[in-house]
Amino acid sequence: MNEPKITREQTPTKGRYVARVDGIDAEAEATYSRSSPTLIIADHTEVPDVFRGQGMGRLLAARMVEDARKEGVKIFVLCPFVNAERKKHPDWADVFQN
């Protein structure tokens, strides 16, 4: 499979990270809500069957963590997938509020 391209879409109150692969008509996403200028709430991750088992969800979570660090934002986790990834990556602890 080709390398996934991850983009970010956001409004003042919501956002999402989207992973797409050229030639595949599907997308994986991790969504969040903005609680304040310095806090986002990771609320949902969805990976279609075509991408399952390929680390697409982990890539989305990692991008969320990377952007949070750059922007000085904390992440509060409601999404079970992001929470599971957070526990696997203690080096991400600096960006999580819970």
C-alpha positions in Angstrom: 0.0 0.0 0.0 1.1 3.6 -0.7 2.1 5.8 2.1 -0.9 7.5 3.8 -1.3 11.2 3.6 -2.7 12.8 6.8 -4.4 16.1 6.7 -6.1 18.2 9.3 -9.4 20.0 9.0 -10.7 22.4 11.7 -13.3 24.9 12.6 -13.2 27.1 15.7 -15.0 24.3 17.7 -14.2 21.0 16.0 -11.5 19.3 14.0 -10.4 16.1 12.5 -7.4 14.3 11.2 -8.0 12.4 7.9 -5.8 9.7 6.5 -6.1 8.9 2.8 -4.1 6.6 0.5 -3.9 7.3 -3.3 -6.0 4.9 -5.3 -8.2 3.8 -2.3 -11.6 5.4 -2.0 -11.8 5.4 1.8 -10.5 7.5 4.6 -9.7 7.0 8.3 -10.3 9.8 10.8 -9.7 10.9 14.3 -12.1 13.7 15.5 -11.8 16.2 18.3 -13.7 19.1 19.9 -12.0 22.3 21.0 -12.9 23.0 24.7 -10.6 26.0 25.0 -7.7 27.6 23.2 -5.4 25.2 25.1 -7.5 22.0 25.4 -9.0 19.6 22.8 -11.1 16.6 23.4 -10.2 13.5 21.4 -13.6 12.0 20.8 -13.7 9.5 18.0 -11.4 7.4 15.7 -12.7 5.4 12.8 -10.7 3.2 10.5 -12.5 1.5 7.6 -11.9 -2.2 7.0 -9.6 -1.6 4.0 -7.1 0.0 6.4 -7.5 -2.2 9.4 -4.3 -3.7 10.9 -2.0 -1.3 9.1 -1.4 1.2 11.9 -3.6 3.9 10.4 -5.3 4.8 13.7 -1.9 5.0 15.4 -0.7 7.4 12.7 -3.7 9.6 13.3 -3.2 9.6 17.1 0.5 10.4 16.7 -0.2 13.3 14.4 -2.7 14.7 17.0 0.0 14.4 19.7 2.6 16.1 17.4 0.3 19.0 16.7 -0.7 19.4 20.3 3.0 19.6 21.3 3.7 22.2 18.6 0.7 24.3 19.6 1.0 24.0 23.4 -2.4 22.2 23.6 -3.5 19.5 26.0 -5.6 16.5 25.0 -8.5 15.2 27.1 -9.4 11.7 25.9 -12.9 10.3 25.4 -12.0 8.1 22.5 -11.2 4.5 23.6 -8.7 4.0 20.7 -6.7 7.2 21.5 -6.8 6.2 25.1 -5.4 2.8 24.3 -2.6 4.3 22.2 -1.8 6.8 24.9 -1.2 3.9 27.3 1.2 2.3 24.8 3.2 5.5 24.4 4.3 6.9 27.8 6.4 9.4 25.9 3.1 11.1 24.9 2.2 11.8 28.6 3.1 15.4 28.4 0.2 16.3 26.1 -2.6 14.4 27.9 -4.7 16.0 30.6 -6.2 12.8 31.9 
